[in-house]
Amino acid sequence: MKLIIFDLDGTLVDSMGYWRNLSTDFLKKMGLTLKREDEDYMTTLNLKLSTSFLIDKFNLDMSYDSLYNTFKEQIVDFYSNKVQLKYGAIDILEYFKYKSYKVVIGTSTNKEFAKIPVEKYDLKKYIENIYTVESQTYAKNDPKFFKSICQENNILPEDAILVDDSVIALRNAKKAGLVTVGIYDENSKDTFPYIKAENPYSIKKLTELKNI
């Protein structure tokens, strides 16, 4: 393998519970319910696409800018003051750096937000680049997202690994030809049986990557 792509939320940082609650809690205040399949779908979108999705899905009587800025303020506070790394994150990143692997992040999160925990926990010394839905112009529910990252690094998809907790992202990376490693996250535990069944590798902890 020549390239390792790590998802951010739910993989390197413990934030998927926050992201899921951000939308569901907002909708609950309005007497609305977000279906689980829509929650899973939204994990492949960035904040801009998620905001548009919610407004269109529920025909919300509020402007895009108003909802986006409401979410943005909360997200910046969470990433700046509350988010924690997943167990073994530094350990595995140091391991791959020692092994001279090229490591990048491929995330649905806007780069302005993703940079906060990366800088907070000094992950820049392990990560060569952050690829986002914005930078690649494709969401993670599209195989082209993963193909474009490989192309930019002059690497064939079969020479790249994706480590992700999203069943949808993993499915599309697999379609793109990448080797896929599904990782368990408590906030998406109901999809882990599918992740185990559909991918060549599945792990409970990041440090298990040393055995693959």
N, C-alpha and C positions, 0 to 999 in steps of 0.2 A: 504493500500500500504506500502511496506517495502523498496522499492528502487526507486529513481527518477534519470533517466538518462537525462542529458541535452546535447543537441548538443551544439557546440561552435559557429561556424560561422553562423551568421544570426539568432541566438537564444540568446546567452549570449553576444556576441560582434557583433558590426555593421560592418561586413567585407565581406558580400556576394557580394556586388557591386564590391569591389576590386578584389575578386577571379574571378568573371566572366570577368571583364575587363582585368585581367592579361593575359589570354589566347587570348581573342578576339582582344585586341590591338596588341599583338605580331603578330598574324596571319594577321591582316589588313595591317601591314607594308610589308607583303610578298604578298599582293594581294589575301589573302585567307579569307574565311568566315566560321565561326563555327556555325552550326545549333543550334537552341534553345534546341532541344532534346538532343544534344550532351553536351551542357552547363549543362543541368539538370543532365545528367548521370555523368558528371565529378564532380559534387558536392558530389558524394558518394565515390570518389577516393582520395587517398593521392597524394602528389606531385610526387612521384616516378611513380605511375601508370598513373597519368595524363600526365606526360612527355612522357612516352612510348606510351600512347594512341595518342597523337598529332603527334609524329614522324611516327607512323604506319598509322594513319588515312590520313595524308597529304603527306606521303612519303618524309618527310623533309630531306634535304641534310645537316644534321648536327648531331654531335654525341649526345648521351644521356647525357653525362657528361656536355657538353657545354650548352645545353638547361636547364638542371636541375640547374646548378650553376647560370645561368642568372636569372632564376626565384627565386632561393633561396636568392640571395642578395637583391632583391626587397622586398621579403616577410619579411625578418628579419627587414628591415628598416621600413616597414609599421607597423608591430606589435610592434616594439620598440618605434616608434615616432608618429604614427598617429591613430591607432585603438582606438575606443571608445566603452564603454559598451553600450548595449541596455538599453533603458529606463526600470527602475524597476529591473535591474539585482541584485544589492546588496540587495534591499528590499526583493525580493522573496527568495534569498539565506539565508538571516538572518531569515526569517520567517520559512523556512524548518529546519534550524538548531535549532531554538527555539522549534519546534515541534518534534525534535529528529529523523527526517527522515535521512536515508542514501542517500547522494547525490553524484553522480559521473558525469563525462563528458564522452560522447561517440562521438568521432569526426573522420572525415576523415583526418584532418590535422596532419602532422607529429608531434610527441611529442616535438621535439626540437623547433618547432614553437609555438605549443599550450601552452607550458610552459611560453612563453614570456608575453602574456596578463594576464595569471593566476597569475604570480608573480608580474607583474606591478600593478595590481589592488588588490593584496592581497586576491585572491579568495581561496587560499590554506586552509584558516581557515574554509571554508564552504564545500570544495570539498574533498572527501576521496581518489579519484583516477582519473586518466585520462586514458581512454581506447581509443586506436587508431587502425586504419587499420593494422598498423605494429604489434602492441602487440597482436591483436586477430587473425591475418593472414587471415582475411576476410574483404572484403569491405562492406560498408553500404548498398549495393544493394543485400546483401545476408542475409537471416534471421539468419544464423549462427553467424553473428557478434553480434547480440543482445542476442541470446541464450547463447553464450560463456560468456558474461558479467554477465548474471544472474547466470550461473553455478559457476563462480568464486566467486560470493557473496553468494552462497548457498541459492538462492532465486528462486522460481518458476516464469516463465515468466509472469503469470497472476497476480503476486504480484509486478510487476514492471511497471513504467510509463516512456514512452519516450516523451520528449518535443523537437520538431524538426520543422524546416521550409521546409525541403525537402520532396516533395511528394513521391519520390522514397524510401527514408529512412523510412518514415512512413509506406508505404505499406509493406516493408519487416519486420519491427518491428511487424506489425499487424499479418503477417504470422507466426512470431515466437511466437505469443501468448501474447505479451505485450499490455497494455492499451496505446493508442496513443493520444497525444495532439498536434495538428498542430498549429503552431504559424505563424502569418502574418509577412512577410518581404517584404519591398517595391521592392526589387530586384527579387523577385519571385512571384509577385502579380498575374501574369497570371495563376499560378497553385493553388492559394488559393481557388477558387471555388471547385476544385477537393478535396483539403484537407478538406474543410468543409463537403463535401458530403460523403467522405470515412471514416472519423474518428469520434469516439464517442464525442470528444471534439475539439473545435477550438477556438483560442483566438487571440486578436489583440495585447494585452500587457501582459508581464510576470506576472504582479500583479494580473491578472484575475485568475491565478492558485489558488489563495486563495479560490475561489468560487467553485472549483471542488472537 
